[in-house]
């Protein structure tokens, strides 16, 4: 069996969440000499329990290992986060009363992707779908930006988003693309059933061919002079509208208004 390539995982919180999830293969964990605290103690305990090599090293050594000084005194060498298959996500979603999926079309900034994954996990999203091309994957920078959310959120990579959307429609999902030119206000749509939300990449948004396969295009009203929102902010607004509707037991018709 070929070993997975190792990546660097930076930061106390991402490393701690990876240890708690216990589904990442650590080659070693390196902490800054003199680093103390409750979270460090938990890293030490979990490392011992999972028989992971742990060393304390000077900050300068961690700077060289991380390639920067933004590591919070903690660097982990881990196997790259494995992706799940689309079938895995659909199978898991079938066990939910109202599954919620997020499709990201061309997010290229790792910090944006990490922030989106952090919000998606907090909002109870059941899976995220990424395209294989022209999009960032699950890198160490993404893991750090997600503040550990990457450890709990199933992520699949697919070759064709349009065909993936058709599969989701066959599985009774309603799919809505967030588009600045969308004809529906995002507040006027029912998100209480099986839903997949499509968020586009920085600058270009959702590609027309992908949007054409969706059931509708929604927009977030803008009152200022800026034409669009950051992708992670827009995703957060949309995801928490889903939570709001489900919390109050909305009874809208799909694609309709109250």
N, C-alpha and C positions, 0 to 999 in steps of 0.2 A: 504494500500500500504506500502511495506517495504521500509524504508529509505535507501538510498545508504550509504555505509560506508564512513567515512570522511578520507581524506588524508591531509597531510601537503604540502602546496605549498610554496616554498622558493624563495625569491628574488624579488626585485622591478619590474623587467621587466616581469617575468612570471605572477605575480599578476596583474599588469596593463593590460597585454594583455587579461587575463581571464575576467577582468572587462569590457574591451572594447568589447569583443566578447559577453558578457552577456548571455552565455549559461551554466555557471557553478553555482551550488548552494552553495553559501558561508555561512558557519556558523559564521564566524567572521574573521576579519583581525587585525593583531597586528603589530604595527610599533615601532621601537626603539625610545625612548624618545630623543627629540632634533633633530630628522631626519627632514631635510627640503629639498626644491628643487621643481622644476617644476613638476617632476613625482610624488612626494609625494602629491603635491597640486591636481594633477589630480586623484590620488587614493582617496583622501578625497572627492572630488567632486562626483566621480562615486559611491563611497560607500553611500553617502547621497542620491543620486538619486535612487539607487537600494535598499535603506533601509537595508544596511548591517552594522552590529555592528562593530565598529572600536575602538580599544584601543591603547594607547601608553604605552609601558612597558620598564623597564630597559633592557639593552643588556643581562645581565645575565639571565633574565627570558626568553628571546627569545632563548638564547643558550640552555636552558633546554628544551624548547618547540620543538626546531628543532633537538636536539640531537647532535648539532655541532655548530661551530661558523661561518659556511659558509652560512649565510642566508641574507646577505646584509641589515640587519636591517628590514626585512619584512618577516612575516610568515602569510599565509592564511590557514584557515581550510575550505576545499572544499569537495564536493561530488566527488567521483572518476570520472574521465573523461569517459563518456559513449562511447562504441564502436558502430559503425554503422554495418549494415548487409552487406554481399557481394551483395545482391540484391540492397541495397541502392547505393552502389558504382557503380554497373553496370548501374543502372537507371540514375544516374547523369552523368556517362561517355557517355551514349547514346546521351546526349544533346550536346556533344562536337564534333567538327569537327575532331580533332585528339587527343583523350584522351591518357593520360600518367599515368600509374599505376606503383607502386613499390611494389615488393613482397620481404619480408625479411625472409630468411630461417635460423632461429636459432640465431638471435642476442641476446646475453645474458648480455652484458655490458650496463647498463642504460645510461651512458654518450655517448656511441657509438650510441645507438638508438636515443637519444635526438639530437645529432649532425646530424644524417641522416634525421630526421624529419625536422630539421631547414633548411637544404639544399633543401630537397624535396619541402617544401612549397615555398621557394624562387624561385625554378625552375618551379613553376606552376604545380606540380604534382597534379592529380585529386583525388588520393586516395592511401592509403598504406594498404597492407595486411600482417598480422602476423599470425604465427601458434599458436595454443593454448598451445602446449607443448614445453618444452625445449627452451623457449624464454622469454625474459623480456616483461612485459606488460607496460601499460601507468601509471607508478608510478610518485610520486612527483619528484623524482630525474630526471626522463626522462623529465618531464615537465619543470624543471628548465634548464636542458641542452639544451632543444629545444628553449630557449629564447622566449617563447610565441607562437611558430609555432604550437604547439599541439592544440591550440584553433581554428585554421582555417583549419586543415587538417583532412579529414575523415579517420578513421582507423578502419579496420575490423579485427576480429580474426576468423580463420577457423580451422576446425579439420583436414583437409587433403589438403595439398598444391597441390598435384598431381591432385586431382579431381578439385580443384579450377582452375588450369591452363587449364584443359580440358574445363571448362565452359568459360574461357576467349577466348580460341581458337574458340569455337562455336559462341562467340560474335564478331568474326573477329579481335581479337587482334593477333599481332605477339609477341611472348614471347622469350626473350633472357636472358640466364643465364650468369653472369660474372664468368668465370672459368679460373684459371691460366693455365689449359691445353686446353683451348678453341682453336678451329681450325681457327677462324676468328679474325682478328684485329678489335677492337671495332670501329675503324674509317672507316671500309669498309662496314658497314651495314647501311641500310636506316631506320631512326627512324622518318620519317615524317608522317606515318599513325598511327593507333591505336597501341600503344606499351605498353607492360608490361616488366619491367626489374626485374630480380631476382638477389639479392645480398645475399651471404652466410654469415654464422656466423664466429666469430673470430676463426681462426685456421683451421677448417675443410672445410670452404667454402660451396658451394651449394651441398646438398646431391645428390649422383648419381641418385637415383630414381626420384628426383624432376627435375634434369637437363635433364633426358631422355625424359621428357614430353614437353620440350621446343622446339622451332623451330630451335634454334641454340645456340652455346656456344661461347662467345667472350672473348678475353683476352686483357689486357692493356700491351703493350710491356714494359719490364723492362731492363734498361741499367746498373743498378748497381748490387751489390752483394745480396741485399735483395730480397727474393723470392716473396714477396707479399706486398700489401698495406693494411693499415687500412681500415676496411669496410666503414667507413664514408667518407674517402678520395676517395676510389674507386667509391662509389655511386655518389659523387660530380662530378668526372671526367665524368662519364657516363651520368649523367643527363644534364650536360652543353654541352655535345656533341649533345644531343637531341635538346637543345635550339639553338645551333649554326646552325644545319641543317635546322631547321624550320624557323629560321630567314632569311636564304638565299634562302629558297624555293627549297631545294634539290629535285631532281627528280630521285632518285635511285629506283631500283626495290627491293622489300623486299628480304633480304638475299643476295643482290647482291653488286656490286661495281660500282664506277663511270665509 
